[in-house]
Amino acid sequence: MKKTISRPAKLARELEEQAGAERKTLSGVVPEALWKARRGRLRKQFRQLQNYWSQKAKVRGILSERDLERYLNQ
């Protein structure tokens, strides 16, 4: 799907330089950058969820897989 985007002149120059350095087109550089940004957001969300549930487990004394199995089989 074709879309038109606006970007500041400085960012446009940086994208063009990056595309040239990587021997890619802007159409190749922009989606890759968007995917990397999305992947970064998902990693951050995962770490936040992991931290949240780790804290919940610690409160219940679940510190190992064995502890978790015992807790689930109660």
C-alpha positions as CSV (number, residue, x, y, z in Angstrom):
1,M,0.0,0.0,0.0
2,K,1.4,3.4,-0.9
3,K,1.3,6.2,1.7
4,T,2.7,9.6,1.7
5,I,4.4,10.9,4.9
6,S,5.7,14.2,5.9
7,R,9.0,14.5,7.8
8,P,11.2,17.4,8.9
9,A,14.0,18.3,6.4
10,K,16.7,17.1,8.8
11,L,15.1,13.7,9.2
12,A,14.6,13.4,5.5
13,R,18.3,14.1,4.9
14,E,19.3,11.5,7.5
15,L,17.0,8.9,6.0
16,E,18.4,9.5,2.5
17,E,22.0,9.3,3.9
18,Q,21.1,6.1,5.7
19,A,19.5,4.6,2.6
20,G,22.5,5.5,0.5
21,A,24.9,4.0,3.1
22,E,22.9,0.8,3.2
23,R,22.4,0.8,-0.6
24,K,18.6,0.7,0.0
25,T,15.7,2.9,-1.1
26,L,13.7,5.1,1.2
27,S,11.0,2.6,0.8
28,G,13.3,0.0,2.2
29,V,14.7,2.0,5.1
30,V,11.5,3.5,6.5
31,P,9.5,0.2,7.1
32,E,12.6,-1.4,8.6
33,A,12.9,1.6,11.0
34,L,9.2,1.3,11.9
35,W,9.6,-2.5,12.6
36,K,12.6,-1.9,14.8
37,A,10.7,0.8,16.8
38,R,7.7,-1.6,17.1
39,R,10.0,-4.4,18.3
40,G,11.5,-2.1,20.9
41,R,8.1,-1.1,22.2
42,L,7.1,-4.8,22.4
43,R,10.3,-5.7,24.3
44,K,9.6,-2.9,26.8
45,Q,6.1,-4.0,27.3
46,F,7.3,-7.6,27.8
47,R,9.8,-6.5,30.4
48,Q,7.2,-4.5,32.3
49,L,4.8,-7.5,32.3
50,Q,7.6,-9.8,33.4
51,N,8.6,-7.5,36.2
52,Y,5.0,-7.1,37.3
53,W,4.4,-10.9,37.5
54,S,7.8,-11.5,39.1
55,Q,6.9,-9.2,41.9
56,K,3.5,-10.9,42.4
57,A,5.2,-14.3,42.5
58,K,7.8,-13.1,45.1
59,V,5.0,-11.8,47.4
60,R,3.5,-15.4,47.3
61,G,6.9,-16.9,47.9
62,I,7.3,-18.3,44.4
63,L,11.0,-18.1,43.7
64,S,11.6,-21.1,41.5
65,E,9.8,-23.4,39.1
66,R,9.4,-25.9,41.9
67,D,7.7,-23.3,44.0
68,L,5.4,-22.4,41.1
69,E,4.4,-26.1,40.6
70,R,3.6,-26.4,44.3
71,Y,1.6,-23.2,44.2
72,L,-0.4,-24.4,41.1
73,N,-1.1,-27.8,42.6
74,Q,-2.6,-26.5,45.9
